[in-house]
Amino acid sequence: MKLGRLEELGHGLRRPEADYLRDDIYEPRIRFQSVNYRMLYFFHGLMAAIVSQGIKKEKEVPPKEIDLAIMRKRLFETDPEAHTE
């Protein structure tokens, strides 16, 4: 499972398993049967990866999905304690 690899490798997770999109947003590459899935995530410090959203991907991740992840990252960064248990 890709989230397990993300937990194991953190910032060290690289292509072909994951890719950097832009503005500190990353995606693990997951293929199930003939469908490509992506979970957009960002890092909080060195110890935590925050999954913003999951999408079904066709040829590329739509820019609006990356923009949504960036907005969620900024919101999280304004008050991390409010978004964690």
C-alpha positions as CSV (number, residue, x, y, z in Angstrom):
1,M,0.0,0.0,0.0
2,K,1.4,3.4,-0.9
3,L,0.4,5.1,2.3
4,G,2.6,2.5,4.1
5,R,5.5,3.3,1.9
6,L,4.8,7.0,2.5
7,E,4.9,6.3,6.3
8,E,8.1,4.3,5.9
9,L,10.0,6.6,3.6
10,G,8.4,10.0,4.2
11,H,10.3,12.7,2.2
12,G,12.4,9.9,0.6
13,L,9.4,8.5,-1.4
14,R,10.2,9.2,-5.0
15,R,9.3,8.2,-8.6
16,P,7.9,5.9,-9.7
17,E,5.9,5.5,-6.5
18,A,5.3,9.2,-5.9
19,D,5.8,12.5,-7.7
20,Y,6.1,16.2,-6.8
21,L,3.4,18.3,-8.4
22,R,4.0,21.9,-7.3
23,D,3.9,24.2,-4.3
24,D,4.9,21.5,-1.9
25,I,2.1,19.2,-3.0
26,Y,2.9,15.5,-3.8
27,E,1.0,12.5,-5.1
28,P,1.6,8.8,-4.7
29,R,0.9,6.8,-7.9
30,I,-1.7,4.1,-7.3
31,R,-3.1,1.9,-10.1
32,F,-5.9,-0.6,-9.4
33,Q,-7.0,-2.7,-12.3
34,S,-7.1,-0.1,-15.2
35,V,-7.7,3.0,-13.1
36,N,-5.1,5.5,-11.9
37,Y,-5.8,7.0,-8.4
38,R,-3.9,9.9,-6.7
39,M,-4.0,11.1,-3.1
40,L,-2.6,14.6,-2.9
41,Y,-0.6,15.3,0.2
42,F,1.8,17.7,1.8
43,F,4.3,17.5,4.7
44,H,4.1,19.1,8.1
45,G,7.6,19.2,9.3
46,L,9.7,16.1,9.1
47,M,7.3,13.7,10.8
48,A,3.8,14.1,9.3
49,A,2.3,13.8,5.8
50,I,-1.2,15.3,5.5
51,V,-3.5,13.7,2.8
52,S,-5.6,16.5,1.3
53,Q,-7.8,14.6,-1.0
54,G,-8.1,11.6,-3.3
55,I,-9.0,11.7,-7.0
56,K,-9.3,9.4,-10.0
57,K,-6.7,10.5,-12.5
58,E,-6.8,10.4,-16.2
59,K,-3.8,11.9,-18.1
60,E,-2.7,14.5,-15.5
61,V,-3.9,15.8,-12.1
62,P,-6.2,18.7,-12.9
63,P,-4.8,22.1,-11.8
64,K,-8.0,22.8,-9.8
65,E,-7.3,19.7,-7.6
66,I,-3.7,20.9,-6.9
67,D,-5.1,24.4,-6.1
68,L,-7.5,22.8,-3.6
69,A,-4.7,20.9,-2.0
70,I,-2.6,24.1,-1.7
71,M,-5.6,25.9,-0.1
72,R,-6.0,23.1,2.4
73,K,-2.3,23.2,3.1
74,R,-2.4,26.9,3.9
75,L,-5.5,26.4,6.1
76,F,-3.8,23.6,8.0
77,E,-0.7,25.7,8.5
78,T,-2.6,28.6,10.0
79,D,-3.5,26.4,13.0
80,P,-2.2,22.8,12.9
81,E,-3.5,22.0,16.4
82,A,-7.1,22.7,15.2
83,H,-6.7,19.9,12.5
84,T,-5.1,17.2,14.6
85,E,-6.3,15.0,17.5
